[in-house]
């Protein structure tokens, strides 16, 4: 299973991701920000607190997104 190995939050609510297979992708979170669970991420300071735990991107408060979603719906680059 491919997991997230590293994350760098970028401006405009994008995540720069490195996966365990060494691929680099960019994920656009803007499509998710209106969903109730992700609304706190509209605050750029909170969005910037992204980190990796157990192979996926997490933030305090239990906000995470499945590594499969991040991999399948992101763009390599």
NORJO-V48494 format. One record per helix or strand of 2 or more residues. SS is the DSSP state (@ for helix, = for strand). FROM is the first residue (numbers start at 1). LEN is the number of residues. If there is no record, write none. Layout:
BEGIN
SS_FROM_LEN ; SS_FROM_LEN
END
This chain:
BEGIN
=_4_7 ; @_11_3 ; =_14_6 ; =_24_5 ; @_29_4 ; @_36_7 ; @_44_4 ; =_51_3 ; =_56_4 ; =_63_3 ; @_67_6 ; =_75_2
END
